[in-house]
Amino acid sequence: MNIKHIRQDFPVLNQQVNGKPLVFLDSAASSQKPVQVLDAMDNVYRTTYANVHRGVYTNSERSTELYDQARAKIARFIGAPVAENVVFVRNATEALNLVAYSYGRHFLQAGDEVLLTELEHHANFVPWLELARERGVRLKYIPLTPAGTLDLSKLDDLLTPQVKLVTFAHVSNVLGTITDPGPSSSGRMPLVPGCWLTAARRPRTCQ
């Protein structure tokens, strides 16, 4: 991997801050755009931009084709079975709120439990906290070891029959801890936000 070559793809990194080359470490929150993406966006706005899936004129059809091609590429990258599994949202906060306010409000009742971890980003904590306050759902947490990894020694005790959903980030945006979202045999609904990992490498998809 040629880091110098990769940096050249990102115009924002071609500057110095305090006399040193800029190093950007907040990609999990705001991924910088390579020149290929910037050029593609510029080309769309200059030549093709129109509503997708809503028009029968040339630019709308071109925009729709590009939009669907992007969805298919993302599906292949993350290992989604079909492109229709990919739903575009603005950020992790919006995505997790959609799950909490749709699945959560429909299926979770007072006395049900949601199992999280102590390394969660606010995006995967606040929606469940609000749901707990609103519906009487109880939140439980998998603790961390001194090394910053998940302490799974009490997992069997935490996975009570009342646990209806287990959710944990694929990677911690604070500690960098990478979790293992392998296939679940617990029978609980798994929810694994993977967006913080996709900025660095291809995530492992739950089946």
ChimeraX attribute file (.defattr): number of C-alpha atoms within 10 A of each C-alpha:
attribute: neighborCount
match mode: 1-to-1
recipient: residues
	/A:1	5
	/A:2	6
	/A:3	7
	/A:4	8
	/A:5	9
	/A:6	10
	/A:7	14
	/A:8	13
	/A:9	15
	/A:10	16
	/A:11	13
	/A:12	16
	/A:13	16
	/A:14	12
	/A:15	11
	/A:16	11
	/A:17	9
	/A:18	6
	/A:19	7
	/A:20	8
	/A:21	11
	/A:22	13
	/A:23	13
	/A:24	11
	/A:25	9
	/A:26	10
	/A:27	15
	/A:28	17
	/A:29	13
	/A:30	12
	/A:31	14
	/A:32	16
	/A:33	14
	/A:34	16
	/A:35	14
	/A:36	11
	/A:37	13
	/A:38	13
	/A:39	12
	/A:40	11
	/A:41	13
	/A:42	13
	/A:43	12
	/A:44	16
	/A:45	11
	/A:46	9
	/A:47	11
	/A:48	18
	/A:49	16
	/A:50	18
	/A:51	15
	/A:52	17
	/A:53	13
	/A:54	10
	/A:55	13
	/A:56	11
	/A:57	10
	/A:58	11
	/A:59	17
	/A:60	18
	/A:61	18
	/A:62	18
	/A:63	20
	/A:64	20
	/A:65	14
	/A:66	15
	/A:67	13
	/A:68	15
	/A:69	13
	/A:70	12
	/A:71	19
	/A:72	17
	/A:73	12
	/A:74	14
	/A:75	18
	/A:76	12
	/A:77	14
	/A:78	17
	/A:79	16
	/A:80	16
	/A:81	12
	/A:82	11
	/A:83	17
	/A:84	11
	/A:85	11
	/A:86	14
	/A:87	9
	/A:88	8
	/A:89	11
	/A:90	7
	/A:91	12
	/A:92	18
	/A:93	16
	/A:94	13
	/A:95	16
	/A:96	21
	/A:97	20
	/A:98	14
	/A:99	14
	/A:100	21
	/A:101	14
	/A:102	11
	/A:103	11
	/A:104	21
	/A:105	13
	/A:106	9
	/A:107	10
	/A:108	20
	/A:109	17
	/A:110	13
	/A:111	14
	/A:112	19
	/A:113	23
	/A:114	24
	/A:115	23
	/A:116	21
	/A:117	20
	/A:118	17
	/A:119	24
	/A:120	20
	/A:121	19
	/A:122	12
	/A:123	17
	/A:124	24
	/A:125	20
	/A:126	16
	/A:127	19
	/A:128	24
	/A:129	18
	/A:130	15
	/A:131	21
	/A:132	21
	/A:133	11
	/A:134	12
	/A:135	16
	/A:136	16
	/A:137	22
	/A:138	19
	/A:139	18
	/A:140	16
	/A:141	17
	/A:142	18
	/A:143	18
	/A:144	14
	/A:145	10
	/A:146	8
	/A:147	9
	/A:148	14
	/A:149	17
	/A:150	19
	/A:151	15
	/A:152	13
	/A:153	10
	/A:154	10
	/A:155	14
	/A:156	9
	/A:157	8
	/A:158	16
	/A:159	18
	/A:160	12
	/A:161	11
	/A:162	15
	/A:163	22
	/A:164	19
	/A:165	18
	/A:166	21
	/A:167	20
	/A:168	25
	/A:169	25
	/A:170	24
	/A:171	24
	/A:172	21
	/A:173	18
	/A:174	10
	/A:175	11
	/A:176	14
	/A:177	16
	/A:178	14
	/A:179	14
	/A:180	15
	/A:181	20
	/A:182	11
	/A:183	10
	/A:184	12
	/A:185	6
	/A:186	12
	/A:187	11
	/A:188	17
	/A:189	12
	/A:190	18
	/A:191	18
	/A:192	18
	/A:193	21
	/A:194	20
	/A:195	18
	/A:196	22
	/A:197	20
	/A:198	17
	/A:199	15
	/A:200	11
	/A:201	10
	/A:202	13
	/A:203	19
	/A:204	15
	/A:205	17
	/A:206	14
	/A:207	10
